[in-house]
Amino acid sequence: MKLSNDKKILIVGLGLIGGSYAEGFTKKGYFVGAITRSQKSIDYALNKGIISEGTTEVTKEFVSKYDLVIFALYPEQFTNWIEKYQDCFKSGIVISDVTGVKCEIVYKIQSILRKDVEFVPAHPMAGREVSGVENATSTIFNGSNYIVTPTSDNTKGNIEFVASIGEVLGFRKVSYLTPQEHDEMIGFLSQLTHCIAVSLMVCKESKHLVDFTGDSFRDLTRIAKINEKMWTELFIMNKHELLSQMDLFLGQFRRLRDALAQDDKETMQQMMRTSTERRKYFD
Amino acid sequence: MKLSNDKKILIVGLGLIGGSYAEGFTKKGYFVGAITRSQKSIDYALNKGIISEGTTEVTKEFVSKYDLVIFALYPEQFTNWIEKYQDCFKSGIVISDVTGVKCEIVYKIQSILRKDVEFVPAHPMAGREVSGVENATSTIFNGSNYIVTPTSDNTKGNIEFVASIGEVLGFRKVSYLTPQEHDEMIGFLSQLTHCIAVSLMVCKESKHLVDFTGDSFRDLTRIAKINEKMWTELFIMNKHELLSQMDLFLGQFRRLRDALAQDDKETMQQMMRTSTERRKYFD
């Protein structure tokens, strides 16, 4: 069962991603509502025509209108919201999310959720270096991956339903991973790279080097501009996996360092050959 | 004294950078000759009109025609060439280079060079992920920095002369650094970033992750495609400086890792705030 135009969609959390979802759905002709903490964000979104209605207060009257509820909150707030307000959902609906870490959140939400509501987790792998609904635009989804991470609690029909969100919003590709596969992948491709960029950027006061900076340093540190609250929470939620990825990297970096210290050209060249070979897949 | 159009320019080493110099000078109306190991490269460059003449053999008859000789060789070959063939230079000329590490090469060349020839070192901070004269184009200089790294052996007039090469070839900016300042800067901004990219890329067989890869991983590993012979030589030539930069990075990366292991949110967030603050200078 795919998402059809008569479904009313509620976005909880109107930040960069929530706002971009709202804009994308509205553009496709859906009725979109929003609940968020700041009245300013609601006013902005109403003004821009991104949502049809919005509120800062969670009431059963408001929430029970909706057939699909998507949570674009920080992980901890997401759990709190479900615990506090799940009575407001209309019976039989599907809820989904945009959370960047899965194992830690998915099983917790599924275990506390009402049995007449189904949570199908998903992760849109899109973002910008800026935040807030003011920067929202569904164009960020165009070249990106939309990943559905179902568990054994989910039904085939509703997995398909949540997957079709990715199609409606114009993602490049819709994929399926288990929560475990997702967290390993995200730990390596996204979290580890952010750890590297941050560590490099804090190495030294580098303002005087700006004039000499070429593309390599700029590209590598682009993601060093980072929302510290959100990423700290995501890192800690994926701690076990991320630590093992960090240690893997540390080991390889130290291997290169020690080869250099010992003038071990063969090891250095061999690492560079492997690196060159593997990078080719990504062109 | 700036480089004027009547000067004949000899490029030694017709690879990506040497070829791009040749193309840039020829386009500006200079007479450009080349010496390189492979006849194929000479034929290609003659065919494309990038050089006016070229040879694979070093003779006094050929070399002594030229007023400016630029070495675009691997560092070790550069020293060997000077030792073997410096008798071929016309008296009173200026020679320069494009070598990416300075301390290790500059003082050595200046100490063995004939006293009637002046070596003014320079480093064009430009490159591509491909090599060879077939990929040469002077457009790679447009957004790039050209750095002159004179020593106390150099004269004001000839420093200015070599600086004007950067202007003629259309670099974005011409700067001056001591060889020591240059090697510290390049160790941090360029060599360390390449070490990081290579170490990340060799961490695991990642072909199956290609579909999930977003911009952050791609940007960070773009430079992991690397000429292993050249970079190993450059790393070893700048070993002392690069090791200290690698250790600086290792220390910060380990600090972030340990903060995560201990759920030390304050340290993690503080590093991310510093990182975000410092990255802003580079936008």
Interface residues (C-beta under 8 A of the other chain):
Chain A: M125 A126 S144 N145 I147 K173 S175 M185 F188 L189 S190 L192 T193 H194 C195 I196 A197 V198 S199 L200 M201 V202 C203 K204 E205 S206 K207 L209 V210 D211 F212 T213 G214 D215 S216 F217 R218 D219 L220 T221 R222 I223 A224 K225 I226 N227 E228 K229 W231 T232 F235 I236 K239 L242 L243 Q245 M246 D247 L248 F249 L250 Q252 F253 R254 R255 L256 R257 L260 A261 D263 K265 M268 Q269 M271 M272 R273 T274 S275 T276 R278 R279 K280 Y281 F282
Chain B: M125 A126 S144 N145 I147 K173 S175 M185 F188 L189 S190 L192 T193 H194 C195 I196 A197 V198 S199 L200 M201 V202 C203 K204 E205 S206 K207 L209 V210 D211 F212 T213 G214 D215 S216 F217 R218 D219 L220 T221 R222 I223 A224 K225 I226 N227 E228 K229 W231 T232 F235 I236 K239 L242 L243 Q245 M246 D247 L248 F249 L250 Q252 F253 R254 R255 L256 R257 L260 A261 D263 K265 M268 Q269 M271 M272 R273 T274 S275 T276 R278 R279 K280 Y281 F282
